[in-house]
Amino acid sequence: MEASQTRVETAAAVGRTIGLPTWLQAVIRFVRQKPLGAFSAAIVLLMIVVAVFANFLAPFDPLETRYRLMMQAPNATFWLGTDTFGRDILSRIIYGSRTAMLVGFTASLIGATVGAIIGVMSAYFGGKIDLVVQRFMDVLLSLPLIVVALAVVAALGPGTENVIIALTVAMTPRCARVIRSSALAIRETPYVDAARAMGFRHMRIILRHMLPNVVAPYLIMITAFLGQAILLEASLSFLGLGVTEPTPAWGLMLKGAAVEFAERAPWMGIFPGLAISASVFGFNLFGDSLRDVLDPKLRTS
C-alpha cells in the first residue's frame, strides 16, 4: 500500500513538471536530488549578485576613512562595525566579494582551460610527449598549492594580476591530470580512430572530437577550484603577498584584524572570516554536487 502511494506521488510530481522548459526541469530535478547542492548553489548565486551589484548594495564607500569612528562596534549606522581606519566593514565585505570572485573565477577558468588543453594533448599524442609532460606535472603536483602560489608571487611581486597568475600556475597541473585520465579513454573510441583514418589533422581531432567530450570534468574542475582559489587568495593577502591596500579583500581585512585588536574589536576578524568560510563551503559543496550529477559513474538511476 505504501509503495503504491509512493509511486502515485512520484507520478504526480513528474506530471507537474510536464510542459516546463527542459532547463527548468533539470533545475527542479537537481533541487530534489541534491538539496545541499541547491543550498550551496544559492550561496554561489548570492555571491555573484553581491559582487555584480556591490555599488548599489554597499551602504558606504569602502575606501572612505573616518578617524573619529575607528573600531566602532556594530551599531545601527555601521551594521558590522568599523576597522582601524574607520572604514565600514560591511561595505568592505561586499566589495571584497568582487575581488574574491574576480580572482577566483579568472584563475579557475584559465587554470582549468590550460590544464584541459595540456591534458588532452598529452593523452592524444602519448609516447615521449606524454612522458615528459606528465613528469613535469608530477613535479608541480608534489608541491602544495600554497607553496607554488607563494613561489610565483614571491618572484612576480604582490598585486591582483600576479595573484591570478600564481593561482593559475598552481591549479593547471591538477586539472591537466584529471582531464588526461578522461581523454585517454576518449582517444580509444571508434570515432577518433575514424577521424585518424580519414586523414584529419591532429588539431582538428583534438579540438572537435576530444575537447568537447571532456566538458563535464572541465566544469567540475572549475567549480572545485573556485573555493580553493578564494581561500588561497585570502591566504596570500593575509601574508601580505596578495592583493594590496586599499583594495577591499577578505584576506586583507583579516590581516588588519591583528592580534592586538582581537579583544578590543573582535568583529574585525569574525565577519571577514565568516565570509571566507561561507564562500569556500558553498563552492566546494556545489562542486561535489555537480560532480555527482555530471559523472556517469556516480549518477544514480
N, C-alpha and C positions, 0 to 999 in steps of 0.2 A: 504493500500500500504506500509506504513512504517512498519507495523507488519510483513508482508510477507518478506520485505527486511531484517528485523532483524533476522527472522528465517533462511533465506538463509545465512546470515553472520555467525550465530551460527553454522549452519551445516557445513559451510566451515571451521570454526575454529576447530570443532570436527574432521573433516576429516583430517586436517593437523596433528593431534596428533595420528592418526591410524598408527600402526606399530612401535611406540615408546615403550620403556620398560615401565612396569607398574609404577615403582618408578618415572620415568621421567614425566609420565602423571600426577601423583599425585603432583609433584612439580609444573608443569605448572598450574594445577588447583588451587593450593594454591596461586600462584602468582596472578592469575586472580581474585580470590575471596577475597584475603586478601593482597592488595598491601602494606599497612602499616606493616602487619605481615612479608611480604617478605623483606621490608626495614629493619625491626628490626632483621630478620634472617641474613641479610648481615652484620649488626653491630656485631652480635654474632660470625659469621664466621670470621670476620676480627679480633676480639679479640683473638679467638683461634689461628689463623695463627700468629698473632703478639707474642702471648705467646710462641708458639712452636718454632718459628724461631727468638726469641729475640737475640740470639748470632750473627745472621747474619744481623739483621736489625738495631741494636743499633750502632751508629757511634763511641761511646766511651765506655770505661769501666765505668759502673755506680758507682763503688766504688772508682774510682781514684779521688783524691783531688788535686786541683790546687789553692793554696792560693793566688797566684798573679792574679787569674782570678775570684775572688769571686764576686758574684752578677752582672755578666755581663749581659747586656740587650741582647735580641735576635739579632743575627747577622749572617753573612754568615757562620761562623765556628760553633757556638752554636745556632741552629735554634730557640730553645725555651729559651735560656739564661742559666745561671748557678745559683747555690744556694749559701748558705753562706759558703760552703766548696769548692766552685769552681767545683762542680760536674755537669756534663751535665744533664739538666732537661729532655731533650728528651730521652736520654738513660735510665734514671731512670723511666720515664713513661712507656717506652717499657718493661723494666724488671718488673715494678710494675704490669703490666697486667698478668705476670706469677704468681706473688704472689696472685693477686685477683682471678684468675681462679683456682689456686690450692686450696685456702681456700674455695672459693665459691662452686666449684664442689664437693670437698670432703665432706664438711659439708652438702650440699644439698642432695647428694647421700646417705650418711649414715643416715642423719635425716629422709629422705623420706622412706628409706628401713626399718629402725627400726620402724618408725611410721606405715608403712603399715603392718608389722608383728603384732604389738600390736593391731592395729585397726581390722584386720581380725580375730585374735584370740579372741578379746573381743566380736566381733559380733557373732562369731560362738558358743562360749560356753554360752554367755548370763548369765542370773541369777546373782548370787552374784559376780562372777568373773567380769562380765561386769560392775556391780555397783561400785565395788571397783576401778577398773582400770579407769573408767570414772570420778570418783570423784577426783582421783589423777591428771588426765589430766585437770580437771577443775581448780585445784589449780594452775597448771603451766600456764594455759591459762589466768588466771585472772591477771597475771603479764605481762607487756610489754616485747617484745623481748629483748630490750636493758637492762632492769633490770635483767632478767635471765642471759643474757650473762655476764653482769658486775659481778654478784654474783659468777658465776662459775670461771671467770678469776681472781677475787679477791682471791678466795680460792686456785686456782692452780698456779697463777702467770702468767706473760706475756710470750709470745712465740707463734710461729706459731701453734704448736701442740695443745697447750692449747686453742688457739682461735678457732680451728676447733672443739674441744670438747665442748666449750661453745656454739658455734652456733648450733651444733648438738642437744644439750640438749634443746636449746630454740625452735628449729623447730620441734622436734619429736612430741610433743602433738598436734600441729596444723595439721600435716599430719595424725596422728592417728585418729583424729576426722573426717576428710574428708573421709578417707578410710573406716572407720567404717560405715558411712552412706551408702556407696555403697555396703559394704559387708553384711549389714542387708538385703538388697533386694536379694542378691545372695543366702543367706542362705535358703530362702524360695523357691528356684527354684526346679523343679522336679528332675533334675539330681543330686542335692545334697541330696535330700530325697532318691533317688535310691541308691546312694553310701552308705548312712547310712543303708538302708535296706539290702544291700549286705554284711554288716559287715566290711566295710573298717575302718581302724584306723583313729582317728581324724587328725593326722598329714598328712596322705595321702590325706584326703579330703581337708584340708586347703591348702596344697602345690600344689596339682594337679587340684583341682576343683574351689577353691576360689581365691587364689592369682593371677593366670593368668587372671582372669576376672576383676581385678582392675588395670590393667596395664595403662589404659587410664588416670584415675585420678592420678595414681602414677607419670606418665610422666609430667602431668600438674603441680603437686606439685613441682617437681624438678625444672622445668623452672621458676615457680613462685617464688620459694625460692632463686634462684640464685642471682637475683637483690638485694633482702633483705640481703643475706649473704655478698655480696660485700660491700653494704652500712654499715652493722654492723661492718665488719672487718675494714673499713676505720674509722668508729667512734671510735672503741676501740683503734686503732693505734693512732688516733689523741689525745685521752685522755692519752696515754702512757701505756695502758693496753693490747695492741695487739702485732703486730709484732715489734720487737726491731731493733734498728740501728745495723749495717749499711744496713740491708736488704732493697732493694728498695720496697716501698709500698706507695700507693697514700695517705693514711691517715697520714703516717709519713711525707710525703712531705708537706701536709697542716699544720702539726704541726710545721715544720721548717719555714714555711712562717708566722711567728708570726706577731702580731700587729705592732711591731716596724719596720718591714720590708714592711708593706703593701704599704706605699707611696714610699719608695725607690726602691723596687723591686716587683711590683705587679704581675709580671709573675710567681713568685714562687708559688702563690696560685691559679692563674687563670687556668693554664694549667692542673694541677692535678685535680682541681675541675671539669673542662670540661670532663676529662677522666672518673671520677666517674659518672657524670651526664649521659654521653653517654652510659656507660655500664649498669647502672640501667634502663635507658629508654629502651634500646634495649632488655634486658632480660624480663622486665615487659610486654612490648608490645608483644614480641614473645610468652610469656606465655599466655597472653589473647587470641591471635590469635590461638594458639594451642588448648586452651580450647574450643574455638568456633568450631574448626574442629572436635575434638575428642568427645565432649559431644553430644550424640544423641538428647538431649533436645534443644540444641542450633543450631544444624545442619540445615541448610536451604536446601530446595529441589532444 
